[in-house]
Amino acid sequence: MPKAYLPVLIYAVLVMAFPAVTLILAKLIRPDSTSTGPKLKPYECGIASEGHSRGRYSVRFYIIAMLFVVFDVETMFLFPWAILYRSWVMAHMGLFALVSMFVFLGILLVGYVWLYKKGALEWA
Amino acid sequence: MQAVTQATTEFVKQNWAPLVCGFVVVAVLPLIVGYVVLVERKIMADMQARLGPMRVGPHGLLQPIADAVKLLIKEDIIPDDADKLVFWLAPVLSVGAALLAMAGLAIGPAFQIAQGINIGILFVVGVSAMGIFGIVLGGWASNSHYSLIGALRSSAQLVSYETAAGMALVCGLLFAGTLNITSIVQAQYDQGIWFGLLAPVAFFVYLVASIAETNRAPFDLPEAESELVAGYMTEFSGFRWSLYFLAEYTNMIVVASVATTLFLGGWLRPFPRTHWLDFIDFLPPLLMVVIGVYCLIRVPKQPVRVQQLFMLAVAGMCFAVAVVLAAPMLGPLLKPSLASAMKPFFEGIHGGFWFIFKVGAYIYFFMWLRFTLPRYRFDQLMRLGWHFLIPLSIINVLLIGIAMIVGQYFDLTGPSLLLTTIPASVIALMIALFILAVEQKKEPQQQPGAATPDSYA
């Protein structure tokens, strides 16, 4: 199987070469930058920039990131189940497959409802 | 040395098709993206009753090339406070992930770079999700408030809709039973129906989630020009900026291709197994001929001689494509013994046409939404994701699972499975809408002006 990924590896090299080559090409043909002073400061609609941008930001972004880990891992677990589900249904064992996934998703749904009640999914 | 040469030739002999595909994709995709942008501008102009780009070439047909040259010779500005290395690397990462995701996709049965990869769809989804690193790093490295907020918004948005999109894909995979791209399309051929019809709610969820994931209007909060100038791209200029732009449109093509493969029957023509509809096979060459004739009619109306020649060239190209499309069908008519030899060519060429046609229709729908709907607010966007799409997609997966068992109980296969999956989809939609309605009733009406706006949302 790893052999099937060889073309992908070569393609990856090609893909990485594309932006590198174009950036170098652009460097060769464009005029040198002579900009100094305010032009090289962060853009803030013309006024001088206030403070440093690497400050603190809303905690909600962290919450969203943590929730994502939970839900996305769950989706990943669903993929193999989804692949096999059809063959299980064909073999008249669909109910077993469905119930086992119900248990898994049920636990997750309890967590979802708890988050919902806590207001973790509220933005404003 | 000789051993190395021999190994190389052996390798090229074995893998020449994927290698050629790779070269073609890397070389042609930037051009295609340029023309997608031109088409978008033209459609936007048409919907707003104006002409759009008209100056460069007839009807602005050379505009993308002029834009590319302009971007190449622009001054390169790296802000003083920026993190130079990350600033350099971020757009490369973004465009790299987007282009690499194309490796897993199959445009027609033959045109695929990563043939025989058994995790097809998973590869595409996983690699294209890496593009978010480019956006976050770019926003962080440029050390500007607008960039940072844009990057944070973009990551929060992508992360929120990734789950819903994944669930929608799971729903389609329930019917396919495989992750391999070729096998998924084959499964749709065998069952005689597109999975998008079997699971319409999953297709809808994927449609909405894919718009949000590619940061397109009405969910283009990360680059909302009225609030954030240009979001994470604010400090980028010249060719670095165009790399981000390329990544964005390539991502659009990637999500459209995934949706086409899984929900819209990939490279199969509509109703591939209904034989009295075989005349559909003749439509693609006819369409190209009609476009070519239209271009010929327009030739005398072009004001400049160069433009007349260019229009003539476009017409000739259309006729050439028509001939290529028609050749594998006309060949067996002239000489019946050619029929079996022509079949792979027919499938490859017409498969490519239908795939590109469906991807184009999907992207056209994206554009249409962009010109029609106003932008969402960020809390509305998050609510749509977490309160509606995620519960809807989870319930949908469970109900489709039940529908498949019920269908098997009554021995329903192929299109007749619609009898169970459509009610299941409707019930899932109604449950999700009910949850939304209950929540809105419970919520006390907010006084206008009572809530303090959050500057960092």
HADDOCK unambig.tbl for C-alpha pairs under 7 A between the chains (distance, minus, plus):
assign (segid A and resid 4 and name CA) (segid B and resid 114 and name CA) 6.87 0.50 0.50
assign (segid A and resid 4 and name CA) (segid B and resid 115 and name CA) 6.86 0.50 0.50
assign (segid A and resid 4 and name CA) (segid B and resid 116 and name CA) 6.14 0.50 0.50
assign (segid A and resid 4 and name CA) (segid B and resid 117 and name CA) 6.17 0.50 0.50
assign (segid A and resid 5 and name CA) (segid B and resid 114 and name CA) 6.76 0.50 0.50
assign (segid A and resid 7 and name CA) (segid B and resid 18 and name CA) 6.27 0.50 0.50
assign (segid A and resid 7 and name CA) (segid B and resid 19 and name CA) 6.65 0.50 0.50
assign (segid A and resid 7 and name CA) (segid B and resid 113 and name CA) 6.71 0.50 0.50
assign (segid A and resid 7 and name CA) (segid B and resid 114 and name CA) 6.25 0.50 0.50
assign (segid A and resid 8 and name CA) (segid B and resid 103 and name CA) 6.59 0.50 0.50
assign (segid A and resid 8 and name CA) (segid B and resid 113 and name CA) 6.92 0.50 0.50
assign (segid A and resid 8 and name CA) (segid B and resid 114 and name CA) 5.78 0.50 0.50
assign (segid A and resid 11 and name CA) (segid B and resid 22 and name CA) 5.67 0.50 0.50
assign (segid A and resid 12 and name CA) (segid B and resid 100 and name CA) 6.12 0.50 0.50
assign (segid A and resid 15 and name CA) (segid B and resid 26 and name CA) 6.55 0.50 0.50
assign (segid A and resid 15 and name CA) (segid B and resid 96 and name CA) 5.81 0.50 0.50
assign (segid A and resid 15 and name CA) (segid B and resid 99 and name CA) 6.41 0.50 0.50
assign (segid A and resid 15 and name CA) (segid B and resid 100 and name CA) 6.53 0.50 0.50
assign (segid A and resid 16 and name CA) (segid B and resid 96 and name CA) 5.82 0.50 0.50
assign (segid A and resid 19 and name CA) (segid B and resid 92 and name CA) 5.86 0.50 0.50
assign (segid A and resid 23 and name CA) (segid B and resid 239 and name CA) 6.76 0.50 0.50
assign (segid A and resid 26 and name CA) (segid B and resid 72 and name CA) 4.97 0.50 0.50
assign (segid A and resid 26 and name CA) (segid B and resid 73 and name CA) 6.33 0.50 0.50
assign (segid A and resid 29 and name CA) (segid B and resid 73 and name CA) 6.21 0.50 0.50
assign (segid A and resid 30 and name CA) (segid B and resid 72 and name CA) 6.84 0.50 0.50
assign (segid A and resid 30 and name CA) (segid B and resid 73 and name CA) 4.26 0.50 0.50
assign (segid A and resid 30 and name CA) (segid B and resid 74 and name CA) 6.20 0.50 0.50
assign (segid A and resid 30 and name CA) (segid B and resid 75 and name CA) 6.58 0.50 0.50
assign (segid A and resid 31 and name CA) (segid B and resid 75 and name CA) 6.64 0.50 0.50
assign (segid A and resid 33 and name CA) (segid B and resid 75 and name CA) 5.86 0.50 0.50
assign (segid A and resid 33 and name CA) (segid B and resid 76 and name CA) 6.46 0.50 0.50
assign (segid A and resid 40 and name CA) (segid B and resid 78 and name CA) 6.85 0.50 0.50
assign (segid A and resid 40 and name CA) (segid B and resid 79 and name CA) 4.47 0.50 0.50
assign (segid A and resid 40 and name CA) (segid B and resid 80 and name CA) 5.54 0.50 0.50
assign (segid A and resid 41 and name CA) (segid B and resid 79 and name CA) 5.61 0.50 0.50
assign (segid A and resid 41 and name CA) (segid B and resid 80 and name CA) 6.20 0.50 0.50
assign (segid A and resid 42 and name CA) (segid B and resid 79 and name CA) 6.40 0.50 0.50
assign (segid A and resid 42 and name CA) (segid B and resid 143 and name CA) 6.94 0.50 0.50
assign (segid A and resid 42 and name CA) (segid B and resid 144 and name CA) 5.26 0.50 0.50
assign (segid A and resid 42 and name CA) (segid B and resid 235 and name CA) 6.92 0.50 0.50
assign (segid A and resid 43 and name CA) (segid B and resid 144 and name CA) 6.97 0.50 0.50
assign (segid A and resid 43 and name CA) (segid B and resid 235 and name CA) 6.92 0.50 0.50
assign (segid A and resid 53 and name CA) (segid B and resid 143 and name CA) 5.68 0.50 0.50
assign (segid A and resid 53 and name CA) (segid B and resid 144 and name CA) 5.52 0.50 0.50
assign (segid A and resid 53 and name CA) (segid B and resid 145 and name CA) 5.01 0.50 0.50
assign (segid A and resid 54 and name CA) (segid B and resid 143 and name CA) 6.89 0.50 0.50
assign (segid A and resid 57 and name CA) (segid B and resid 456 and name CA) 6.50 0.50 0.50
assign (segid A and resid 58 and name CA) (segid B and resid 456 and name CA) 6.28 0.50 0.50
assign (segid A and resid 61 and name CA) (segid B and resid 156 and name CA) 6.26 0.50 0.50
assign (segid A and resid 64 and name CA) (segid B and resid 156 and name CA) 6.47 0.50 0.50
assign (segid A and resid 65 and name CA) (segid B and resid 156 and name CA) 6.96 0.50 0.50
assign (segid A and resid 68 and name CA) (segid B and resid 159 and name CA) 6.03 0.50 0.50
assign (segid A and resid 68 and name CA) (segid B and resid 160 and name CA) 6.55 0.50 0.50
assign (segid A and resid 71 and name CA) (segid B and resid 163 and name CA) 6.30 0.50 0.50
assign (segid A and resid 72 and name CA) (segid B and resid 163 and name CA) 5.46 0.50 0.50
assign (segid A and resid 75 and name CA) (segid B and resid 163 and name CA) 6.73 0.50 0.50
assign (segid A and resid 75 and name CA) (segid B and resid 166 and name CA) 6.20 0.50 0.50
assign (segid A and resid 75 and name CA) (segid B and resid 167 and name CA) 6.26 0.50 0.50
assign (segid A and resid 78 and name CA) (segid B and resid 170 and name CA) 6.86 0.50 0.50
assign (segid A and resid 79 and name CA) (segid B and resid 170 and name CA) 5.96 0.50 0.50
assign (segid A and resid 82 and name CA) (segid B and resid 170 and name CA) 6.00 0.50 0.50
assign (segid A and resid 82 and name CA) (segid B and resid 173 and name CA) 5.92 0.50 0.50
assign (segid A and resid 82 and name CA) (segid B and resid 174 and name CA) 4.80 0.50 0.50
assign (segid A and resid 82 and name CA) (segid B and resid 177 and name CA) 6.78 0.50 0.50
assign (segid A and resid 83 and name CA) (segid B and resid 173 and name CA) 6.22 0.50 0.50
assign (segid A and resid 83 and name CA) (segid B and resid 174 and name CA) 6.16 0.50 0.50
assign (segid A and resid 83 and name CA) (segid B and resid 177 and name CA) 4.25 0.50 0.50
assign (segid A and resid 83 and name CA) (segid B and resid 178 and name CA) 5.36 0.50 0.50
assign (segid A and resid 84 and name CA) (segid B and resid 177 and name CA) 6.12 0.50 0.50
assign (segid A and resid 85 and name CA) (segid B and resid 174 and name CA) 6.32 0.50 0.50
assign (segid A and resid 86 and name CA) (segid B and resid 174 and name CA) 6.22 0.50 0.50
assign (segid A and resid 86 and name CA) (segid B and resid 175 and name CA) 6.56 0.50 0.50
assign (segid A and resid 86 and name CA) (segid B and resid 177 and name CA) 5.85 0.50 0.50
assign (segid A and resid 89 and name CA) (segid B and resid 405 and name CA) 6.22 0.50 0.50
assign (segid A and resid 94 and name CA) (segid B and resid 405 and name CA) 6.07 0.50 0.50
assign (segid A and resid 98 and name CA) (segid B and resid 401 and name CA) 6.71 0.50 0.50
assign (segid A and resid 121 and name CA) (segid B and resid 386 and name CA) 6.46 0.50 0.50
assign (segid A and resid 123 and name CA) (segid B and resid 379 and name CA) 5.24 0.50 0.50
assign (segid A and resid 123 and name CA) (segid B and resid 382 and name CA) 6.77 0.50 0.50
assign (segid A and resid 124 and name CA) (segid B and resid 379 and name CA) 6.02 0.50 0.50
